[in-house]
Amino acid sequence: MHRRHLAVTRSFQNCHVKCDLHIHSYFSGACTTPFFNKICRESYSDPGEVYAVLRDRGMDLVTLTDHDSIEGAEKLRHHPSFFISEELTCRMPSGTEVHIGVYDITERQHVQLQQRRNDLVALLIYLTEWRIFFSINHVFSNLTGTRELVDFAWFQEYFPALEARNGLMLPAQNESAARLAKLWRKIAIGGSDAHALASAGTAYTVVPGARDKEDFFAGLRAGIGRVEGESGCFTKLTRDVLLIVFEMMRENAWTALLAPLAVLIPGATLLNYWGECAFGRRWAAKIFDKPAAERPQWIAVSQPAVE
């Protein structure tokens, strides 16, 4: 399966392919914060501008991982260095919610994935049957809410890749994720998770010896990829939130009436990171210091992977 990539690696020792495997655009939809979900989007980044910034910052391949959407791909599909991806919002058997990155998909596969995203078993069967590369994202973050110990058992048993470098997660969270990927022998991927252009391409995945998309994914599956770039911090997140708020006011002029509330943003991001730190430490202790969770069982009726 990996013979093509290994041959390329031997012949092109100085080649590599870089790709930011987690980035958002205008088409990620409304933000999830109460009240603001009625007036503000997750991102205001134009897909064309995202593409240009990523290329300027050294990305050889470009993709978008908008939430449950591939609409942004329409503007970029003519670029040979672009491929379609998305970030699925998935309901776990425990009832918790997670984000799953799915990469290099078709429009028809997008439809099938959306139909299965609330049935994890059916989703995993489909992803496996169609050999779609996928990862569990920001595993030590409370971004999607609570976790259950059995969720980690699912991640360990059935997910081939784990996001080990997220450009908005704190260093400690990324360190725990990288440690987990190594412990479980998972493919480690990296991405900026940028919702504002300023952070695009600040974390990414590199496959040495690759020349194109096919080599890139073959190398990831062969385990020779690596993550590079920076983690998140208070100033970075605060800047991005302020940029998003500014774009919100540009799109909806009346929201400028809320401008005085902007002084609360640094406090809100600080509180957010405090919660992230506590969440990450708590779950790192549970995973690394205690026995593994009970092996998960297939508990849903699968759907056939029919195109």
HUWO-V287104 format. One record per residue. N is the residue number from 1. RES is the residue in three letters. PSI is psi in degrees with one decimal (999 if undefined). D_CENTER is the distance of its C-alpha to the mean C-alpha in whole Angstrom. Layout:
# HUWO-V287104
[[N RES PSI D_CENTER] [N RES PSI D_CENTER]]
This chain:
# HUWO-V287104
[[1 MET -33.9 25] [2 HIS 10.9 25] [3 ARG -39.7 28] [4 ARG -45.2 27] [5 HIS -40.2 24] [6 LEU -35.3 27] [7 ALA -41.2 30] [8 VAL -41.9 28] [9 THR -41.5 27] [10 ARG -34.8 30] [11 SER -22.7 31] [12 PHE 63.3 29] [13 GLN -29.1 29] [14 ASN 0.0 28] [15 CYS 155.2 25] [16 HIS 160.4 21] [17 VAL 129.9 18] [18 LYS 141.9 15] [19 CYS 131.4 12] [20 ASP 108.5 9] [21 LEU 16.8 6] [22 HIS 98.5 4] [23 ILE 145.8 7] [24 HIS 158.9 9] [25 SER -173.0 13] [26 TYR -26.6 16] [27 PHE 12.8 15] [28 SER -5.1 12] [29 GLY -165.1 15] [30 ALA 148.8 17] [31 CYS 163.4 16] [32 THR 0.6 16] [33 THR 129.4 19] [34 PRO 144.4 22] [35 PHE -55.1 25] [36 PHE -18.3 22] [37 ASN -11.0 20] [38 LYS -14.2 24] [39 ILE -12.0 24] [40 CYS 144.7 21] [41 ARG 161.1 17] [42 GLU -37.5 14] [43 SER 150.5 14] [44 TYR 14.0 17] [45 SER 125.6 16] [46 ASP 133.9 18] [47 PRO -40.0 16] [48 GLY -38.2 19] [49 GLU -37.4 19] [50 VAL -46.5 15] [51 TYR -48.2 17] [52 ALA -43.7 20] [53 VAL -44.1 18] [54 LEU -41.0 16] [55 ARG -40.8 19] [56 ASP -29.9 21] [57 ARG 15.5 19] [58 GLY 8.9 19] [59 MET 127.6 16] [60 ASP -33.1 18] [61 LEU 151.7 16] [62 VAL 138.4 14] [63 THR 166.0 11] [64 LEU 140.1 10] [65 THR 60.9 7] [66 ASP 155.0 9] [67 HIS 112.1 9] [68 ASP 34.2 12] [69 SER 142.7 13] [70 ILE 18.1 14] [71 GLU -34.0 17] [72 GLY -18.7 16] [73 ALA -21.7 16] [74 GLU -37.2 20] [75 LYS -13.2 21] [76 LEU -7.7 19] [77 ARG -19.4 20] [78 HIS -12.2 23] [79 HIS 125.7 22] [80 PRO -20.9 22] [81 SER 4.4 19] [82 PHE 143.3 17] [83 PHE 156.2 15] [84 ILE 132.4 13] [85 SER 175.6 10] [86 GLU 166.0 8] [87 GLU 110.0 6] [88 LEU 135.9 9] [89 THR 113.9 11] [90 CYS 140.4 13] [91 ARG 123.4 16] [92 MET 160.3 17] [93 PRO -26.9 21] [94 SER -12.5 21] [95 GLY -8.2 20] [96 THR 169.7 17] [97 GLU 140.2 14] [98 VAL 164.6 11] [99 HIS 128.5 7] [100 ILE 122.3 7] [101 GLY 128.1 5] [102 VAL 134.0 9] [103 TYR 144.8 10] [104 ASP 59.9 13] [105 ILE 168.7 15] [106 THR 169.5 18] [107 GLU -40.0 19] [108 ARG -37.4 21] [109 GLN -37.0 18] [110 HIS -45.8 16] [111 VAL -45.4 19] [112 GLN -39.4 19] [113 LEU -40.0 16] [114 GLN -33.6 16] [115 GLN -22.8 20] [116 ARG -2.6 18] [117 ARG -15.5 15] [118 ASN 11.8 18] [119 ASP 91.1 20] [120 LEU -40.4 17] [121 VAL -47.9 20] [122 ALA -38.5 21] [123 LEU -46.9 17] [124 LEU -38.4 17] [125 ILE -44.5 20] [126 TYR -46.8 19] [127 LEU -40.5 16] [128 THR -43.5 19] [129 GLU -37.8 22] [130 TRP 8.9 20] [131 ARG 45.3 18] [132 ILE 129.8 15] [133 PHE 132.4 12] [134 PHE 159.8 10] [135 SER 158.2 8] [136 ILE 129.8 8] [137 ASN 154.2 5] [138 HIS 63.5 7] [139 VAL -26.9 10] [140 PHE 29.8 13] [141 SER 148.6 12] [142 ASN 18.8 14] [143 LEU -38.1 12] [144 THR 10.1 12] [145 GLY -150.3 16] [146 THR 166.4 18] [147 ARG 157.6 17] [148 GLU 151.0 20] [149 LEU -35.6 21] [150 VAL -23.2 21] [151 ASP -41.2 17] [152 PHE -29.3 17] [153 ALA -40.0 20] [154 TRP -44.5 18] [155 PHE -44.1 15] [156 GLN -41.2 17] [157 GLU -36.0 19] [158 TYR -3.4 17] [159 PHE 124.2 14] [160 PRO -25.6 14] [161 ALA 155.6 11] [162 LEU 133.1 9] [163 GLU 111.4 7] [164 ALA -8.6 10] [165 ARG 109.8 10] [166 ASN 125.8 8] [167 GLY -6.8 10] [168 LEU -10.3 11] [169 MET 150.7 11] [170 LEU 154.2 15] [171 PRO -40.4 16] [172 ALA -37.5 18] [173 GLN -42.4 14] [174 ASN -37.0 13] [175 GLU -41.2 16] [176 SER -40.6 16] [177 ALA -42.4 13] [178 ALA -39.5 15] [179 ARG -40.9 18] [180 LEU -42.3 16] [181 ALA -40.8 15] [182 LYS -42.8 18] [183 LEU -42.0 20] [184 TRP -1.8 19] [185 ARG 47.2 19] [186 LYS 157.2 15] [187 ILE 124.4 14] [188 ALA 129.4 12] [189 ILE 162.7 9] [190 GLY 148.4 8] [191 GLY 157.0 7] [192 SER -25.5 8] [193 ASP 30.9 6] [194 ALA 128.1 10] [195 HIS -8.1 11] [196 ALA 148.3 15] [197 LEU -28.2 16] [198 ALA -28.8 17] [199 SER -2.2 14] [200 ALA 132.7 13] [201 GLY 11.3 13] [202 THR -12.0 13] [203 ALA 145.3 11] [204 TYR 176.3 11] [205 THR 137.7 12] [206 VAL 135.1 15] [207 VAL 107.6 18] [208 PRO 146.1 21] [209 GLY -6.0 24] [210 ALA 153.2 22] [211 ARG -21.3 23] [212 ASP -175.7 21] [213 LYS -41.4 18] [214 GLU -43.9 20] [215 ASP -38.9 21] [216 PHE -51.6 17] [217 PHE -32.2 16] [218 ALA -40.1 19] [219 GLY -40.2 19] [220 LEU -48.0 16] [221 ARG -28.7 17] [222 ALA -8.2 20] [223 GLY 20.8 19] [224 ILE 8.5 20] [225 GLY 166.5 16] [226 ARG 159.2 16] [227 VAL 143.2 13] [228 GLU 168.7 15] [229 GLY -169.8 15] [230 GLU 159.5 15] [231 SER -176.1 14] [232 GLY 170.9 14] [233 CYS 171.0 18] [234 PHE -47.2 20] [235 THR -36.4 21] [236 LYS -47.7 18] [237 LEU -42.1 16] [238 THR -45.0 20] [239 ARG -46.0 20] [240 ASP -39.9 17] [241 VAL -42.6 18] [242 LEU -39.4 22] [243 LEU -40.3 20] [244 ILE -42.5 19] [245 VAL -40.1 22] [246 PHE -42.9 24] [247 GLU -35.2 23] [248 MET -43.9 23] [249 MET -30.9 27] [250 ARG -38.7 27] [251 GLU -38.5 26] [252 ASN 95.6 28] [253 ALA -33.6 31] [254 TRP -23.9 32] [255 THR -9.5 29] [256 ALA -20.4 31] [257 LEU -20.3 33] [258 LEU 0.3 30] [259 ALA -39.3 30] [260 PRO -24.3 32] [261 LEU -12.1 29] [262 ALA -24.7 27] [263 VAL -16.1 29] [264 LEU -12.4 27] [265 ILE -46.4 24] [266 PRO -40.5 24] [267 GLY -38.2 26] [268 ALA -41.5 23] [269 THR -34.9 20] [270 LEU -44.0 22] [271 LEU -39.9 23] [272 ASN -46.1 19] [273 TYR -30.7 18] [274 TRP -45.2 21] [275 GLY -38.8 20] [276 GLU -42.5 17] [277 CYS -47.6 19] [278 ALA -43.1 21] [279 PHE -48.2 19] [280 GLY -42.7 17] [281 ARG -42.8 21] [282 ARG -45.4 22] [283 TRP -29.8 19] [284 ALA -41.6 20] [285 ALA -41.2 23] [286 LYS -39.9 23] [287 ILE -43.4 21] [288 PHE -21.9 23] [289 ASP -3.6 26] [290 LYS 163.9 27] [291 PRO 153.7 28] [292 ALA 153.1 25] [293 ALA 160.5 24] [294 GLU 137.5 26] [295 ARG 129.6 25] [296 PRO 155.1 24] [297 GLN 151.1 26] [298 TRP 115.3 25] [299 ILE 4.4 26] [300 ALA 159.0 25] [301 VAL 124.3 27] [302 SER 156.9 25] [303 GLN 141.8 25] [304 PRO 144.0 26] [305 ALA 77.4 24] [306 VAL 127.0 26] [307 GLU 999 25]]
